[in-house]
Amino acid sequence: MRMPCLAAAALALGLLVVPNAISAAPVNVLGARIPLYFDHPENKRAGSLIYRGGLLLASPDKSFGGWSDIAVSADGSEMLAISDEAHWLGAHLSYDKSGDLAGIDKADLAPMLGIDGKPMVGKQGDAEGLSLEHANDVHGAAIVSFERDVRVWRYDLARGFGARPTNIPIGDWVKPLHDNEQLEAITLIKPDTLLAFAETKIAAGDDILAAFESYPGDGRPHSRMLSVVPHDPFAVTGAANAPDGGTFLLERRYSLAGGVGMEIRRVTAAELHEGARLEGQVLATLSFQDTNIDNMEGIAVRRGRNGETFLYLIADNNYSPLQRTVLLMFEVKP
């Protein structure tokens, strides 16, 4: 469509602002229900977790996949995900009469924009961590961490998926982190404090680095360091706030010798302070050999109507035919 001359001139001069110039496009996502255990589908217990349903997700859209973190609305009806090839996914979730996760529909896919307002490509868009400025508000401000080109950006999704980001300063502690094993997980633990985690340790015998960072900050980084006691061969892939002020950590192992596995730790609020070595409590450890997990990377938390704590986990399939996108829901039980 030909643009009117005055509007074209204004756009060329950078004077015309077109909000949401990049809009989401509907995408067909299929969700097949899956049990937790292959051989014992009636078994729903995994350590301190109760399985509340899961979906094997697939789509004919080639951009679908690589989901590295997730957020859910307060009632669980909506999800937001980011991919490590710079895409947003918004979708509606449905539940059966027991309240177990049962379906997905009304999905929209959109490119994630850079500060220049253009869709990111390649290593520039390796989004890994997601947190929300206001708990469970998937239509508000979202905070995204990136590896390879390590940084943290804030997106105001009240403007839609066409929002341009603003930068959140982080400290130089990220510079020694290894390529593709860098800034992996973030969670906003207080309105003014972001907790950020590296994926793996820098050298054998080290802890996994983490830091409190000022949010949104004053343009300069203000890092206060802490660390995670490693549970080798697990690496940190996700973090989300617990209702009691603590943090849930999602960890993944992936090796030819040990295969694929995941672990969930709960770190109490009392442990979260500068200089701490976070140990936490292991809630569950699951293996690909006997459960419907895969390359688990994203975690989200919400409260149920009766005070339950629900965890949502998503797998990154790396756009590989040998890996799957699974979305799992658990209830935390002592």
Residue frames relative to the residue before (quaternion, step in Angstrom):
aa qw qx qy qz dx dy dz
M 1.0000 0.0000 0.0000 0.0000 0.00 0.00 0.00
R 0.4243 -0.7110 0.4998 0.2543 3.59 -0.85 0.97
M 0.3552 -0.7464 0.5291 0.1917 3.57 -0.90 1.00
P 0.5359 -0.6049 0.4665 0.3595 3.63 -0.98 0.73
C 0.6284 -0.6045 0.3414 0.3508 3.55 -0.99 0.86
L 0.6764 0.4969 -0.3072 0.4486 3.59 0.86 -0.94
A 0.6601 0.4947 -0.3171 0.4679 3.58 0.92 -0.84
A 0.6403 0.5243 -0.3302 0.4539 3.58 0.98 -0.82
A 0.6573 0.5098 -0.3128 0.4585 3.57 0.97 -0.84
A 0.6529 0.5104 -0.3170 0.4613 3.55 0.97 -0.85
L 0.6457 0.5164 -0.3238 0.4600 3.56 0.98 -0.79
A 0.6416 0.5314 -0.3231 0.4490 3.55 0.98 -0.81
L 0.6999 0.4482 -0.2568 0.4932 3.56 1.10 -0.69
G 0.5003 -0.6698 0.4205 0.3526 3.57 1.27 -0.03
L 0.5131 0.6720 -0.4049 0.3481 3.58 1.25 0.29
L 0.6839 0.4572 -0.2895 0.4893 3.57 1.19 -0.34
V 0.1452 -0.7916 0.5911 0.0534 3.56 -0.66 1.12
V 0.0818 -0.7965 0.5989 0.0173 3.54 -0.68 1.11
P 0.2433 -0.7965 0.5302 0.1589 3.59 -0.10 1.21
N 0.8497 0.1455 -0.1247 0.4913 3.52 -1.23 0.73
A 0.1553 0.8019 -0.5552 0.1569 3.57 1.01 0.85
I 0.6933 0.3263 -0.2313 0.5995 3.55 1.23 -0.55
S 0.0380 -0.8226 0.5673 -0.0105 3.57 -0.49 1.14
A 0.5784 -0.5883 0.4435 0.3502 3.53 -1.25 0.48
A 0.2223 -0.7565 0.6014 0.1290 3.54 -1.18 0.66
P 0.5136 -0.6371 0.4632 0.3403 3.60 -0.92 0.80
V 0.0610 -0.7806 0.6219 0.0150 3.54 -1.09 0.79
N 0.4050 -0.7120 0.5225 0.2369 3.54 -0.99 0.86
V 0.0035 0.7946 -0.6051 0.0494 3.57 -0.59 1.20
L 0.2104 -0.7748 0.5885 0.0955 3.55 -0.80 1.06
G 0.0743 -0.8064 0.5865 0.0143 3.55 -0.95 0.90
A 0.0902 -0.7995 0.5936 0.0162 3.58 -0.47 1.22
R 0.4446 -0.7027 0.4862 0.2687 3.58 -0.81 0.99
I 0.0798 -0.7994 0.5955 0.0022 3.55 -1.02 0.87
P 0.4422 -0.6580 0.5253 0.3093 3.61 -1.12 0.57
L 0.5817 -0.5596 0.4359 0.3980 3.57 -1.24 0.18
Y 0.7896 0.2282 -0.1082 0.5592 3.58 0.82 -1.01
F 0.4993 -0.6726 0.4612 0.2925 3.56 -0.87 0.97
D 0.7932 0.3572 -0.1634 0.4653 3.57 0.71 -1.11
H 0.7744 0.2240 -0.1246 0.5784 3.59 1.21 -0.38
P 0.0867 -0.8577 0.5049 0.0437 3.60 0.52 1.16
E 0.6113 0.5572 -0.3570 0.4340 3.59 1.19 -0.37
N 0.6071 0.5668 -0.3490 0.4340 3.60 1.22 -0.40
K 0.0692 -0.8300 0.5535 -0.0025 3.58 -0.64 1.10
R 0.5816 0.5917 -0.3729 0.4154 3.59 1.25 -0.04
A 0.0530 0.7540 -0.6530 0.0472 3.54 -1.06 0.92
G 0.7981 -0.1782 0.0841 0.5694 3.57 -0.05 1.27
S 0.7893 -0.2387 0.2166 0.5226 3.56 -0.69 -1.13
L 0.6038 0.5416 -0.3517 0.4673 3.57 1.25 0.40
I 0.2107 -0.7261 0.6389 0.1420 3.52 -1.28 0.62
Y 0.4147 -0.7164 0.5062 0.2422 3.56 -0.79 1.03
R 0.0945 -0.8127 0.5749 0.0064 3.57 -0.79 1.10
G 0.7753 -0.3532 0.1606 0.4983 3.55 1.07 0.78
G 0.0125 0.7994 -0.6001 0.0267 3.52 -1.20 0.58
L 0.2392 -0.7720 0.5803 0.1005 3.52 -1.28 0.54
L 0.2795 -0.6770 0.6505 0.2012 3.50 -1.21 0.69
L 0.1668 -0.8281 0.5333 0.0449 3.56 -0.48 1.23
A 0.0835 0.7762 -0.6215 0.0657 3.55 -1.11 0.76
S 0.0255 -0.7879 0.6153 0.0022 3.55 -1.22 0.53
P 0.4831 -0.6539 0.4898 0.3150 3.60 -1.10 0.60
D 0.5517 0.6112 -0.3971 0.4054 3.59 1.24 -0.30
K 0.4401 -0.7335 0.4570 0.2436 3.60 -0.67 1.10
S 0.6305 0.5368 -0.3389 0.4467 3.60 1.19 -0.37
F 0.5644 0.6068 -0.3891 0.4024 3.58 1.23 -0.28
G 0.6280 0.5151 -0.4059 0.4189 3.56 -0.84 1.03
G 0.7180 0.4578 -0.3215 0.4142 3.53 -1.33 0.00
W 0.3230 0.7896 -0.4816 0.2005 3.59 1.21 0.38
S 0.1459 -0.8551 0.4973 0.0167 3.53 -0.39 1.29
D 0.7972 -0.0157 -0.0448 0.6018 3.60 1.22 -0.16
I 0.2231 -0.7854 0.5760 0.0403 3.52 -1.28 0.54
A 0.0551 -0.7387 0.6676 0.0748 3.52 -1.37 0.43
V 0.1608 -0.7823 0.5942 0.0948 3.58 -1.16 0.54
S 0.5506 -0.6047 0.4682 0.3345 3.55 -1.24 0.55
A 0.7028 -0.4916 0.3180 0.4040 3.57 -1.27 0.36
D 0.7441 0.3675 -0.2190 0.5131 3.59 1.04 -0.70
G 0.5233 -0.6737 0.3852 0.3519 3.57 1.28 0.06
S 0.5085 0.6870 -0.4095 0.3190 3.60 1.22 0.00
E 0.7797 0.2423 -0.1378 0.5607 3.61 1.20 -0.41
M 0.1174 -0.7742 0.6175 0.0742 3.51 -1.16 0.68
L 0.1543 -0.7395 0.6491 0.0889 3.52 -1.30 0.56
A 0.0140 0.8029 -0.5951 0.0315 3.57 -0.88 0.91
I 0.2265 -0.7390 0.6169 0.1482 3.54 -1.31 0.48
S 0.2574 -0.7657 0.5686 0.1556 3.56 -1.13 0.64
D 0.5270 -0.6384 0.4588 0.3229 3.54 -1.24 0.45
E 0.6432 0.3910 -0.3707 0.5441 3.54 1.24 0.59
A 0.6109 -0.6461 0.3136 0.3332 3.52 1.13 0.93
H 0.4790 0.6080 -0.5027 0.3849 3.55 0.57 1.21
W 0.3191 -0.6802 0.6241 0.2147 3.50 -1.32 0.54
L 0.0518 -0.7527 0.6524 0.0709 3.54 -1.23 0.57
G 0.0347 -0.7597 0.6491 0.0162 3.53 -0.92 0.99
A 0.0897 0.8098 -0.5716 0.0974 3.59 -0.89 0.86
H 0.4264 -0.6660 0.5555 0.2569 3.51 -1.36 0.40
L 0.1911 -0.7783 0.5910 0.0919 3.58 -0.96 0.92
S 0.1388 -0.7881 0.5955 0.0714 3.56 -1.09 0.73
Y 0.2661 -0.7738 0.5689 0.0822 3.52 -1.28 0.60
D 0.4617 -0.6603 0.5056 0.3085 3.57 -1.21 0.46
K 0.7604 -0.3922 0.2573 0.4492 3.59 -1.29 -0.05
S 0.6649 0.4895 -0.3002 0.4776 3.58 1.19 -0.46
G 0.5316 -0.6375 0.3997 0.3889 3.55 1.29 -0.13
D 0.4797 0.6615 -0.4407 0.3715 3.58 1.26 0.28
L 0.5949 -0.5796 0.4269 0.3577 3.57 -1.12 0.71
A 0.0341 -0.8560 0.5134 -0.0505 3.56 -0.65 1.12
G 0.8444 -0.0222 0.0480 0.5331 3.62 1.04 -0.50
I 0.1880 -0.7466 0.6266 0.1205 3.52 -1.39 0.23
D 0.1548 0.7729 -0.6067 0.1028 3.58 -1.04 0.80
K 0.7695 0.3684 -0.2652 0.4492 3.56 -1.36 -0.14
A 0.2604 0.7980 -0.4979 0.2179 3.55 0.94 0.93
D 0.0969 -0.7694 0.6302 0.0373 3.53 -1.15 0.77
L 0.1606 -0.7808 0.6018 0.0493 3.54 -1.06 0.88
A 0.0700 0.8013 -0.5900 0.0702 3.58 -0.97 0.83
P 0.5096 -0.6243 0.4816 0.3443 3.60 -1.13 0.55
M 0.3959 -0.6791 0.5665 0.2473 3.53 -1.19 0.62
L 0.3208 -0.7935 0.4933 0.1553 3.56 -0.73 1.06
G 0.4128 -0.6606 0.5657 0.2704 3.50 -1.31 0.47
I 0.7300 -0.4146 0.3021 0.4515 3.54 -1.30 0.02
D 0.6528 0.5127 -0.3109 0.4630 3.58 1.17 -0.54
G 0.5471 -0.6467 0.3829 0.3687 3.59 1.29 0.01
K 0.6106 0.5439 -0.3494 0.4574 3.57 1.29 0.11
P 0.5756 -0.5716 0.4396 0.3856 3.62 -1.11 0.56
M 0.4150 -0.7120 0.5120 0.2424 3.55 -0.97 0.87
V 0.1330 -0.7798 0.6084 0.0630 3.54 -1.20 0.61
G 0.8355 0.2360 -0.1606 0.4696 3.54 -1.28 0.47
K 0.8385 -0.1864 0.1445 0.4912 3.53 -1.17 -0.68
Q 0.5332 0.6438 -0.3978 0.3781 3.57 1.20 -0.48
G 0.7907 0.3507 -0.1544 0.4775 3.58 1.04 -0.74
D 0.3382 0.7561 -0.4996 0.2535 3.61 1.12 0.57
A 0.0289 -0.8273 0.5595 -0.0425 3.56 0.35 1.32
E 0.0898 -0.8411 0.5334 -0.0031 3.60 -0.77 1.04
G 0.8138 0.2022 -0.0914 0.5371 3.61 0.89 -0.84
L 0.0830 -0.7959 0.5997 0.0079 3.56 -1.07 0.82
S 0.0942 0.7557 -0.6458 0.0543 3.54 -1.04 0.86
L 0.3575 -0.7321 0.5430 0.2035 3.57 -1.21 0.49
E 0.5311 -0.6470 0.4467 0.3159 3.55 -1.00 0.84
H 0.7558 0.1494 -0.0965 0.6302 3.56 1.14 -0.69
A 0.5578 -0.6690 0.3693 0.3239 3.54 -0.64 1.17
N 0.8748 0.0516 -0.0835 0.4744 3.54 -0.96 1.06
D 0.5115 0.6128 -0.4393 0.4121 3.61 1.23 0.33
V 0.1286 -0.8480 0.5122 0.0449 3.57 0.14 1.30
H 0.6806 0.4427 -0.2935 0.5047 3.60 1.27 -0.04
G 0.5821 0.5672 -0.3740 0.4468 3.57 1.26 0.27
A 0.7749 -0.2987 0.2421 0.5017 3.56 -1.11 -0.69
A 0.1270 -0.7797 0.6118 0.0406 3.54 -0.96 0.99
I 0.2370 -0.7576 0.5979 0.1113 3.55 -1.06 0.86
V 0.0642 -0.8192 0.5691 -0.0308 3.57 -0.70 1.11
S 0.1796 -0.7623 0.6118 0.1112 3.56 -0.98 0.89
F 0.1980 -0.7766 0.5934 0.0743 3.53 -1.17 0.75
E 0.2012 -0.7393 0.6193 0.1714 3.54 -1.20 0.53
R 0.6595 0.4328 -0.4288 0.4403 3.54 -1.43 0.21
D 0.7273 0.0347 -0.0241 0.6850 3.61 0.66 -1.09
V 0.1708 -0.8692 0.4566 0.0825 3.55 0.34 1.35
R 0.2893 0.7271 -0.5745 0.2401 3.53 -0.81 1.11
V 0.2541 -0.7153 0.6196 0.1998 3.56 -1.41 0.10
W 0.0644 -0.8029 0.5926 -0.0018 3.57 -0.86 1.02
R 0.2881 -0.7254 0.6027 0.1661 3.52 -1.27 0.62
Y 0.1037 -0.7825 0.6132 0.0309 3.56 -0.92 1.02
D 0.2715 -0.7432 0.5885 0.1663 3.58 -0.86 0.94
L 0.1596 -0.8416 0.5113 0.0697 3.57 0.01 1.29
A 0.4201 0.6499 -0.4974 0.3922 3.56 1.24 0.19
R 0.6552 0.4773 -0.2917 0.5077 3.57 1.28 -0.40
G 0.5713 -0.5835 0.3829 0.4319 3.56 1.28 -0.01
F 0.7056 -0.4627 0.3303 0.4229 3.54 -1.33 0.02
G 0.5826 0.5731 -0.3754 0.4372 3.59 1.26 -0.04
A 0.3930 0.7381 -0.4694 0.2835 3.59 1.25 0.19
R 0.3367 -0.6984 0.5928 0.2181 3.54 -1.13 0.74
P 0.4463 -0.7179 0.4636 0.2654 3.60 -1.01 0.70
T 0.2234 -0.6949 0.6507 0.2096 3.49 -1.43 0.16
N 0.5108 -0.6925 0.4326 0.2691 3.55 -1.07 0.75
I 0.1863 -0.7358 0.6415 0.1110 3.55 -1.15 0.80
P 0.3765 -0.7602 0.4708 0.2426 3.64 -0.44 1.13
I 0.0345 -0.7659 0.6414 0.0287 3.56 -1.13 0.74
G 0.5965 -0.6454 0.3703 0.3009 3.53 -1.18 0.64
D 0.6719 -0.5238 0.3669 0.3735 3.53 -1.36 0.24
W 0.4416 0.7045 -0.4609 0.3102 3.61 1.21 -0.08
V 0.6247 0.5537 -0.3454 0.4288 3.60 1.19 -0.42
K 0.5432 0.6787 -0.3942 0.2981 3.61 1.13 -0.50
P 0.7150 0.4363 -0.3005 0.4562 3.68 0.88 -0.68
L 0.4810 0.6886 -0.4418 0.3152 3.62 1.21 -0.18
H 0.5379 -0.6668 0.4243 0.2934 3.54 -1.05 0.84
D 0.6076 -0.5595 0.4301 0.3644 3.56 -1.19 0.67
N 0.8357 0.1187 -0.1550 0.5133 3.56 -0.95 1.03
E 0.7100 0.2972 -0.2575 0.5842 3.61 1.26 0.31
Q 0.3572 0.7832 -0.4290 0.2740 3.51 1.02 0.86
L 0.8139 -0.1213 0.1238 0.5545 3.58 -0.74 -1.06
E 0.0680 -0.8792 0.4703 -0.0342 3.55 -0.17 1.33
A 0.8253 0.1003 -0.0016 0.5557 3.60 0.95 -0.82
I 0.0097 -0.7835 0.6212 -0.0078 3.55 -1.09 0.78
T 0.0660 0.7655 -0.6400 -0.0043 3.52 -1.28 0.43
L 0.3778 -0.7135 0.5457 0.2242 3.58 -0.97 0.89
I 0.1541 -0.8472 0.5038 0.0682 3.59 -0.11 1.27
K 0.7521 0.0940 -0.0819 0.6472 3.57 1.31 -0.39
P 0.6684 -0.5099 0.3261 0.4324 3.63 -1.11 0.40
D 0.7819 0.3021 -0.1652 0.5197 3.60 1.13 -0.58
T 0.7194 0.4235 -0.2329 0.4988 3.60 1.25 0.16
L 0.1503 -0.7679 0.6210 0.0466 3.50 -0.81 1.14
L 0.1965 -0.7564 0.6141 0.1107 3.56 -1.01 0.89
A 0.0587 -0.8236 0.5630 -0.0366 3.57 -0.58 1.21
F 0.1638 -0.8021 0.5726 0.0431 3.55 -1.04 0.90
A 0.3919 -0.6393 0.6030 0.2723 3.52 -1.21 0.65
E 0.5652 -0.6062 0.4404 0.3452 3.55 -1.27 0.38
T 0.8103 0.0145 0.0432 0.5843 3.57 0.83 -0.99
K 0.6221 -0.5358 0.4159 0.3911 3.54 -1.33 0.14
I 0.5693 -0.6098 0.4312 0.3438 3.56 -1.17 0.52
A 0.8065 0.0075 0.0357 0.5902 3.59 0.93 -0.89
A 0.6566 -0.5032 0.3790 0.4147 3.56 -1.22 0.44
G 0.7755 0.3128 -0.2527 0.4867 3.54 -0.94 0.94
D 0.5803 0.5834 -0.3750 0.4269 3.59 1.26 -0.25
D 0.4646 -0.5640 0.5784 0.3627 3.49 -1.43 0.08
I 0.5125 -0.5782 0.5187 0.3661 3.53 -1.36 0.10
L 0.4176 -0.7482 0.4604 0.2321 3.57 -0.64 1.11
A 0.0390 0.7533 -0.6562 0.0223 3.53 -1.26 0.65
A 0.0672 -0.8084 0.5840 0.0286 3.57 -1.21 0.40
F 0.3620 -0.6377 0.6254 0.2668 3.50 -1.31 0.50
E 0.0625 -0.7927 0.6063 0.0105 3.57 -0.88 0.97
S 0.5197 -0.6385 0.4652 0.3254 3.58 -1.03 0.76
Y 0.0679 -0.8000 0.5961 0.0102 3.56 -1.01 0.85
P 0.5550 -0.2840 -0.7768 0.0888 1.59 -1.60 1.91
G 0.5692 -0.6391 0.3575 0.3738 3.54 1.30 0.13
D 0.4390 -0.6902 0.5188 0.2485 3.52 -1.38 0.15
G 0.7036 -0.4463 0.2576 0.4893 3.56 1.22 0.48
R 0.7256 0.3125 -0.2127 0.5750 3.57 1.33 -0.16
P 0.4956 -0.6563 0.4669 0.3249 3.61 -1.04 0.65
H 0.0544 -0.7586 0.6488 0.0252 3.55 -1.16 0.72
S 0.0084 0.8491 -0.5246 0.0604 3.56 0.26 1.30
R 0.0604 -0.7417 0.6667 0.0406 3.53 -1.13 0.83
M 0.2968 -0.8364 0.4441 0.1227 3.52 -0.34 1.32
L 0.0757 0.7157 -0.6940 0.0188 3.47 -1.39 0.56
S 0.2460 -0.7827 0.5534 0.1438 3.61 -1.20 -0.04
V 0.3847 -0.6825 0.5733 0.2398 3.51 -1.39 0.24
V 0.4074 -0.6738 0.5571 0.2640 3.56 -0.90 0.94
P 0.3576 -0.7762 0.4674 0.2262 3.64 -0.45 1.11
H 0.2034 -0.7179 0.6521 0.1344 3.51 -1.25 0.67
D 0.1650 -0.8334 0.5204 0.0862 3.56 0.41 1.23
P 0.6172 -0.1883 -0.7622 -0.0508 1.58 -2.01 1.53
F 0.3501 0.7629 -0.4867 0.2418 3.61 1.15 0.47
A 0.1710 -0.7477 0.6345 0.0957 3.54 -1.25 0.67
V 0.5086 -0.6394 0.4805 0.3186 3.59 -1.11 0.65
T 0.0309 -0.8196 0.5720 0.0026 3.59 -0.81 1.00
G 0.8216 0.0499 -0.0240 0.5674 3.62 1.16 -0.31
A 0.0567 -0.7790 0.6237 0.0289 3.54 -1.25 0.50
A 0.0573 0.7865 -0.6125 0.0551 3.56 -1.09 0.74
N 0.5671 -0.6319 0.4195 0.3211 3.53 -1.11 0.73
A 0.3237 -0.6981 0.6041 0.2071 3.54 -1.13 0.77
P 0.6128 -0.5877 0.3730 0.3740 3.63 -1.05 0.62
D 0.6880 0.4850 -0.2836 0.4594 3.60 1.14 -0.56
G 0.6505 -0.5308 0.3115 0.4452 3.58 1.26 0.20
G 0.5730 0.5694 -0.3851 0.4462 3.56 1.26 -0.03
T 0.4311 -0.6795 0.5332 0.2610 3.54 -1.29 -0.35
F 0.2709 -0.7045 0.6279 0.1897 3.54 -1.16 0.69
L 0.1543 -0.7690 0.6153 0.0786 3.56 -0.98 0.92
L 0.1916 -0.7388 0.6365 0.1109 3.54 -1.00 0.93
E 0.0289 -0.8013 0.5971 -0.0223 3.56 -0.84 1.04
R 0.1602 -0.7966 0.5811 0.0461 3.53 -1.12 0.74
R 0.1363 -0.7414 0.6449 0.1255 3.53 -1.18 0.64
Y 0.0305 0.7844 -0.6161 0.0640 3.54 -1.08 0.78
S 0.3106 0.7338 -0.5484 0.2535 3.54 -0.39 1.23
L 0.6053 -0.5566 0.4231 0.3806 3.56 -1.23 0.45
A 0.6937 0.4808 -0.2788 0.4582 3.58 1.00 -0.82
G 0.8041 0.3171 -0.1486 0.4805 3.57 0.81 -1.02
G 0.4303 -0.7059 0.4611 0.3224 3.55 1.24 -0.28
V 0.6490 -0.5069 0.4071 0.3952 3.53 -1.33 -0.38
G 0.1300 0.7878 -0.5945 0.0954 3.56 -0.97 0.86
M 0.1735 -0.7683 0.6017 0.1327 3.55 -1.31 0.17
E 0.1173 -0.7653 0.6307 0.0530 3.52 -1.25 0.57
I 0.1445 -0.7630 0.6223 0.0982 3.56 -1.12 0.69
R 0.0942 -0.7820 0.6156 0.0270 3.54 -0.88 1.04
R 0.2061 -0.7361 0.6248 0.1592 3.54 -1.20 0.58
V 0.1518 -0.7754 0.6112 0.0475 3.55 -0.77 1.13
T 0.3882 -0.7421 0.4947 0.2320 3.60 -0.72 1.02
A 0.6459 -0.5239 0.3935 0.3918 3.54 -1.29 0.41
A 0.6269 0.5613 -0.3367 0.4226 3.59 1.05 -0.73
E 0.6492 0.5249 -0.3178 0.4495 3.59 1.15 -0.55
L 0.6568 0.5581 -0.3063 0.4042 3.57 1.14 -0.60
H 0.4067 0.6703 -0.5290 0.3248 3.55 -0.03 1.33
E 0.6753 -0.4982 0.3538 0.4131 3.55 -1.22 0.46
G 0.8064 0.2651 -0.2133 0.4837 3.57 -0.95 0.90
A 0.4880 0.6854 -0.4280 0.3301 3.59 1.24 -0.14
R 0.2318 -0.6894 0.6600 0.1881 3.53 -1.35 0.47
L 0.2552 -0.8246 0.4902 0.1209 3.55 -0.13 1.32
E 0.1091 -0.7884 0.6049 0.0245 3.54 -0.76 1.11
G 0.0887 -0.8445 0.5208 0.0879 3.55 0.84 -1.00
Q 0.4716 -0.6310 0.5374 0.3010 3.51 -1.41 -0.25
V 0.3766 -0.7106 0.5460 0.2348 3.57 -0.89 0.92
L 0.2544 -0.7846 0.5523 0.1210 3.57 -0.70 1.13
A 0.7937 -0.1157 0.1121 0.5866 3.58 1.01 -0.77
T 0.0914 -0.7437 0.6588 0.0673 3.51 -1.29 0.62
L 0.0326 -0.8190 0.5716 -0.0391 3.56 -0.69 1.12
S 0.2474 -0.7757 0.5703 0.1088 3.54 -1.18 0.69
F 0.5638 -0.6102 0.4578 0.3166 3.55 -1.17 0.72
Q 0.5772 0.6272 -0.3719 0.3677 3.56 1.15 -0.57
D 0.8360 0.1558 -0.0652 0.5222 3.61 1.00 -0.70
T 0.7371 0.3527 -0.2318 0.5278 3.61 1.23 0.03
N 0.5462 -0.6288 0.4600 0.3077 3.55 -1.27 0.48
I 0.3438 0.6814 -0.5696 0.3050 3.54 0.48 1.25
D 0.1229 -0.7540 0.6327 0.1271 3.54 -1.34 0.01
N 0.7854 -0.2515 0.2144 0.5234 3.58 -0.98 -0.79
M 0.0803 -0.8623 0.4995 0.0230 3.57 0.49 1.26
E 0.0028 -0.8453 0.5311 -0.0584 3.57 -0.64 1.15
G 0.7928 0.3101 -0.1587 0.5001 3.61 1.02 -0.63
I 0.0495 -0.7938 0.6062 0.0029 3.56 -1.12 0.74
A 0.0108 -0.7717 0.6359 -0.0105 3.55 -1.11 0.80
V 0.2158 -0.7746 0.5870 0.0937 3.56 -1.23 0.56
R 0.1023 0.7569 -0.6453 0.0147 3.53 -1.21 0.63
R 0.4409 -0.6670 0.5308 0.2809 3.54 -1.32 0.35
G 0.3994 -0.7033 0.5375 0.2388 3.54 -1.14 0.72
R 0.7184 -0.4516 0.3130 0.4266 3.57 -1.29 0.19
N 0.7556 0.3571 -0.1819 0.5182 3.56 1.09 -0.71
G 0.6767 -0.5216 0.2795 0.4381 3.56 1.19 0.54
E 0.3988 0.7187 -0.4869 0.2957 3.61 1.22 0.15
T 0.2932 -0.7054 0.6098 0.2111 3.53 -1.28 0.45
F 0.0953 -0.8078 0.5817 0.0071 3.56 -0.60 1.22
L 0.1752 -0.7606 0.6183 0.0917 3.54 -1.04 0.89
Y 0.1329 -0.7506 0.6424 0.0790 3.56 -1.12 0.78
L 0.0746 -0.7997 0.5957 0.0014 3.56 -0.87 1.00
I 0.0761 -0.7975 0.5975 0.0331 3.57 -0.99 0.81
A 0.3411 -0.7465 0.5445 0.1731 3.54 -1.15 0.77
D 0.3402 -0.6945 0.6024 0.1977 3.52 -1.22 0.71
N 0.2323 -0.8133 0.5205 0.1167 3.59 -0.49 1.16
N 0.3641 -0.7672 0.4620 0.2558 3.58 1.32 0.02
Y 0.5214 -0.6563 0.3931 0.3780 3.58 1.22 0.54
S 0.4772 0.6704 -0.4231 0.3794 3.56 1.16 0.65
P 0.4700 -0.6728 0.4853 0.3014 3.63 -0.95 0.75
L 0.6381 0.5364 -0.3197 0.4505 3.58 1.27 -0.29
Q 0.7186 0.3606 -0.2331 0.5470 3.58 1.30 -0.12
R 0.3142 -0.7642 0.5439 0.1466 3.54 -1.24 0.52
T 0.3550 -0.6643 0.6033 0.2621 3.53 -1.33 0.36
V 0.0609 0.7873 -0.6098 0.0679 3.57 -0.52 1.18
L 0.1672 -0.7502 0.6351 0.0766 3.54 -1.15 0.79
L 0.0415 -0.8320 0.5510 -0.0498 3.56 -0.49 1.24
M 0.1693 -0.7698 0.6089 0.0893 3.56 -1.15 0.69
F 0.0313 -0.7912 0.6106 -0.0134 3.56 -0.99 0.92
E 0.2629 -0.7030 0.6284 0.2045 3.52 -1.33 0.38
V 0.3841 -0.7195 0.5281 0.2363 3.56 -0.87 0.94
K 0.0235 0.7863 -0.6128 0.0754 3.55 -0.77 1.13
P 0.4664 -0.6660 0.4899 0.3145 3.62 -0.99 0.72
